[in-house]
Amino acid sequence: MLRSPLRFVFLWLLTVAAASAHDFLQSSTDLWLRPDSMEVDLVMARAIAVALLNGAPANLITDDNFDDTYAPKLQEVVAPGLLNFTLNGQPLQPLLTKVALSEETDIKFAYIYPRPPAGRLRLTTPFMKKMPAGFENSIGIKDGTRVLGYADQRVNDPPWEINLNAPVPVPAADSNQPAPSAASGTARTMPVNSDIRLPIWGYLLITVGVFAAILLPEYWRRRKNKAPDDDSPWPPRR
């Protein structure tokens, strides 16, 4: 009776599960150009991140053991050699490196570099040599809200490159002009690196809502249209 709605709910659960975590054979490297810096986030599944450690503990990375067991090694030994940036052949050195857990099953390596000037930006990913066959790394770069480029990189692909233009100078604020307010109608944009993915319980609540919205009307419709039993004292509907 409820086969079709249940199939829809099952597919919905598969979709939200895939959206809430990184695939085991995929990572993402996101670059954001700021007025005075370049922010880089490398995100991958915790299960595959263990392959980056030589002689890693047998336990999987969890919220409980991350700080004491894994964070020091990932921060000091692994993170510096994951990504190599050059601009016109000259290496770029990060100003800050941080490793943290992300979502329920991911880990994030975050870097901050000085903003590169105009030139040829090149990215090599040495960590991919330790990854299994079929592993892919998706790369994207934004300048403010403008997407400058994106690509999917496989283990044997050449380094990723892109030509950067000189940053556009930001005009100085006019002190004679009032600051924009919510009433002025000026739109506020969400930062491009805002993480809008919901935690897993959020997806579960949405799923329960969809489940109820589909099944309850179907249940009441079938109950209303159900033929009376032969032994019922009531006359059949006409």
N, C-alpha and C positions, 0 to 999 in steps of 0.2 A: 504493500500500500504506500509506503513512504520511501520507496527505493530511489526515486529521482531526487527528492530533496536531500536525502542522506548522501547521495553521490556528490551533490553540489557542496555540502558541508565538508566532506572528506577532501575534495579538491581545494577548498578554501584553507583547510588546515595545512595541507602540503605547501600552499603558496606562502602563508605567513611564516611557516617554519623556515622556508628558504630565504625569506626576506630578512629574518632576524639574525642571521649568522652567515659568516663567510663559508663558501664551499671549501672542502678539504684540499682541493687541488687548485685553488685560486687565491691570489692576494690582490690588494689594490694599493697603488701609490698615488696619492693626491697632492698636488702642488698648488699653493696659493701665493701669488705675488702681492705683497703689501707695499705701502709707500716706502718703507725702509727695511723690509725683510722678505724672506721667502720661507713659508712654512711648508713642511713636508710631513705627511702621515703615511706610514706603511702599515697596513692592517692585514692580518692573516689569522687563520684558525689556530687556536692554542695547540691542538693535537699535532699540527705540522710544524709548529715553531720549535718543538722539542728536537727536531732533526738538525737544528742550527747549533745545538750544543754537543760538544765532544764529551763522551762519558756522562751523559745526562742521567739524572736519577730515573728509576723505573716508573715512578708515579707520574700521572698526568698532571698538567698545570691546573690548579684550582684556586679559588679565592682564598682558601685556608693556607696553602703552602707557597703561594706566589712570593710574598714579601721576603720570607726567610730563605727559601730554597732556590728560587729561580731568578728573582729580580736582580740580585747583585751580578750574577753571571751574564744575564741578558743585557744589562746596562753597561757593564764595563768591558766584556769580552766580545759579545755578539754585535751589538748595535753599531759600533764604529765601522764595521766592515760590510754592512748590508748594502749600502748605496754609495756610489762614487759619482760626484758631480764635477764637471769641468766646464769652464767658460772660455771659449777660444783656446782650448788646450791647457788652461791653467786650473789646477784643482781648487775646489771650494771647500772650506772647512766649516763645520757647523759651530754656531755659537752656543747652542744648547741641545742636549739629547735627553730624552725621557722615555721610559718604557712603562706601560700601564696596561691593565686588563681593560677590555672593551666588550660591551654587551655580555651575553652569557657564555659565549664560546670563543671569543676573539681576543687577540692581543695586539696592541698598537705601539709602534716605534715612532715617536714624534721628534722632529728636528726643526731647528730654526737656523737659517743661514742669513748672512747679509743679502740684501736684494741685489741680484746680479744686474749689471748694466747691459746695454745693448751688446749682442753678440750671439754666438752659437753655443747654446746650452746642451750639454751631453750627459746622459745618465747611463751608467752601467750598473748591473745588479748582480754582484758576485754570489749572493745568497742562493740564486736560482740553480746554481750548479749542484747544490745539496738536495734539491727537490726531486721528487720522483717524476717519471715520464708522464707527460700530459699536463704538467703544472703550467699555469698561466699567471701573468701579472698585468693587471689593467692599469694604465697610466693616464692621468688627466691633469691639465694645468689651467688655472684661471688667473686672470688679472682683474681684481675686483669681482664684478659679476660677469665679465666676458670670458667665454671659453676660448682658449687659444689653441688647444689641441688635445687629442686623446688617442690611445692606441692600446692594443693587446699584445703583450710580449711573451714569447715562449722561450724555453731554455736555450735553444740554439740560435735565436734571433740576434742580429747585430745590436749594438747600443742604441738607445732611443735618443733622438736629437730634435731640436727645434730652434728656429731663429727668433731671438727676442729683440724687440724694438726698445729704444730708450724710454724710460718711464715718463708719462705725461705729468708735468708739475701741477700740483694742486693749487688753485688760486687762493690767495689770502682772503680771509673773511673780512667783510666790510663792517667795521665797528659801528657805522651809522645805520646799518640795516638791522631790524629786530630779528632775533633768532626765531626760526620756524617753530610753530606749535602744532599740536594735534588739530586745533581748530582751523589752521590755515590750509589744510588739505594736502600738505606735503607728505608724500608716501615714504614710509620707512622700509628699508629693505632688510631682509634677514641675512645675517652673515653667511657667506658661502660655505663655511665649514661647520655650520650648525648641524648637529646630529639629530634628525627628526624621526629616527627609527624608534618604535615603541619597545619597552621591555616585553618579555614574553607574556606576562600576565595581561598586558594591554591587548595583545592579539587574542588571547583566550576570551577576554570579555567581549571583544568584537564578535568572535566566533559564536559565543553563546547568544548574543543579540541577533545575529543573522539566523541562527538555528531556530530561535523562538519565532522570529518574524515569518519564517517559511513554514514551519510545522504547525503552529497553532491555528492559522486560518484554514489550512488543509484539514486538520482534525475536526474543527467545528463544521466545515462544509460537508464532510463525509457523514458526520453524526446527524446533521440536519436532513440529509438526503437519504439516510439509511431506511430501507423498507421495514415496516413493523413485523414482528414475529407472528407466525400463524396462530400461536396460542394467546396472542394479545387480546384483551377484552375490547380494545378500541377498534373502531371500523377503520379500514384502510383509507389512506389519503386519496383524494381525487384531484 
